């Protein structure tokens, strides 16, 4: 592995086992809205993308009475309740972060919104390790565009080429590569063949530690 100055973590599917919980939160809201059987959303198409992308497509299909702001807040608050109750940080992740923080500058770059990110980083005292946190709210375009990773590098004061990104989604790997960064993909959410455009594919946090620490 080349030497890096910074490691940028995706959050959903990397720090926290949240992809199935995102889906459950959406499904619960769809049910409460009366679209439980007719929402038409195929969640695998949105892995690594923002809630806004889901809601824009849902609104285009159904034209509901709620605004996108209301729908986003509804689902976000429900997700926070689920996360707070279940605390689904991946086993081995806190130990990896602690070790990498001793060698690199760390950031989180997430397609989630700041209230959700802060809720997650409050667990296991993770927030102290991440001087930079970038949300999809902070950039013009979410993944697979590179904006979120480029903004993280800018705030870290590190050239994109000196950054390594840890991702679990195809959209996230595409974004990291477009930013000129090295992508390490972990198979928490997708099989290896769907992450083949990453420079490195791993199955465990121990493998990431061997690569980087």
N, C-alpha and C positions, 0 to 999 in steps of 0.2 A: 504494500500500500504506500502511496506517496504520503509525505508529511502534510498535515493540515493544520490550520490555525484555529478553526472553529468547527463545531458539530451543530447542525440544525436538526432538531427533532420535529417531525410531524407529531400531532397529538392523538387524534382518533385512530385506533388500530395500532398505535406504537407505544404510547404511554399508558393508554387506558383501553380496555376492551369494550369500546363504545359503539362499534358499528351495529351489532344486533340491538343495542339499546336505543340508538337513533331510530332504527326501523320500528321498534316497539312504540316509541314515543309518537312517531308519525301515525302509526296504525291506530293508536288510542285516540289521537286527535281526529283522524278521519272518521272513526266510529262515532265520536261525540258530535261531529258535524253532520252525520247522516250519510257519509260516503264510505262506510265500512266495506261494502262489497263492490263499489263502483269507482274507487279512486283512480284506478288505472296506472298507478305508479309502480315501476319495476326498479326496485332499490339498487340492484346490482349495477345499473347504469349510472348511478350517482355516487358510487364509492369514491371518496377523495374529493368530491365537489361540495359546494356549500348548500345549506338549507335553502338559501334564496333560489338556487337553481331548481330545486324540487318545487318550491312554491310557485315560481314563475310558470313552470310547465303545468302545474295543477290548475292555476288560475286561468291559463289559456284554454284548458280543456273544459273546465266546469263553471267558470265565472261565478264564484261563490259570493255571498253577501259580505264576507269579511275582507278587510284590506290585507295586503301582504305584511304590513307591520303588525297587525293583530294576529295573523296566523303564525308569523315568526315568533312572536312573544309567547303565544300559547304553547307551541311545541317546545320552545326553549325552556320555559318554566317547568314543563312536565319532564323533560330530559334531566334537568338539574335535580328534581325530586328523586328520579330513579338513580342517578349517579350518587347522590348524597346518601341514599339508603343502601346501595349495594357496594360502593367503594371498589370498583372493578379495575384497580391498577394491576397491570400484568406482573406476575411473579418474576423476579429478577430485574425488573426495570429500575427500581430505586437504587439497587446496588450498582448497576451499570452507570447510572447518572452520577453517583458519588465518585466512582473511579474516573470517569471521563472529565468531570469538573476539575479534577486535580491537574489535568494536562491541557485542556482546551477551554476556549470561551464557548459557552453553550447558549443556544436560543431555541425557542419554540416558534414554529411557523404553522399556523393551523387554519383550516377552513371553517372552524367554529368561531363563534362570537366571544368577545372578551368575558362576559359573565360566566360562560361555560368553562372557558380556559382557566379562569381564576379559581373556579370551584374545584377543578381537577388538580391544579397545582398546589392547592391548599392541603391536599392529601399527602401523607407521608413526608410532610415538610419539603416538598419538591421545589417550591417557588424560589427558595434561596439559591438554587443552582442555576437559575436562568435569568441573567441580567437583561436579556432582550426577549420580549414576547410580541409576536406579530399575529394579528387576526386578519381574516378576510375583510373585516370592516376597515382596515387600514390601507387597502390597495384598490386600484381600479378594477382589476380582474382577478378572480380566484383561479385555482388550479383547474386545468393544466397549463394556464399561462404562468410565466416565471415570476410575476410581480412580487409575490409574497416572500419568496426566497431572496430575491434581489434586495428587498427592503430589509430583511433580517441581516444580510451581509453588510448593508450600508450602516445599520445601527450598531453592528458589532465592530465596525471599522476594519473589515477584512475583505480582501478581494474575493469575488465569487469563486475563482479557481482554487482558492485555499480553503473552501468550505466542503464539508461532507454532509450529505443529507440522509437521514434515516426515515424511510417511508414504508408504507404498507400497500399503497394503491398505485394502479397504473397511471392515473392522472397525476399523482404526486411525483412519480418517477419522471414522467414527461416534463413536468414543471422544473424539476431539479436539473435535468439534462439541458433544458432550454436556457436555464440560468447559467450554464457553464460550470456546474458543480458535479461532484462525484456522488452517485446515488447508491446507497446500500438499502436493498429492499428485504424486508422480513415477511415471511409467509404467514403472518397472523390472520390475514383476511382473504387473500387470493393465493391460488396455487402458483408455483414458480414459473410455469409457462406464460402466465399473464403478466409477469414482472421481468420478462427476459431482456427488456431494454435497459435495466439497471446494470451498472458495472459489477456489482456484487449482489448475490442473493444468499440470504441466510435463513435459518429456521429457528434459531435460538439467540437469546441475548448473550450467551457465552461466546457464540461465534462472533458477534459484534465486538465484544471485549477483546477477543484474540486479534481481530483485524485492526483495532484502533488503540488499544491500551497496552 
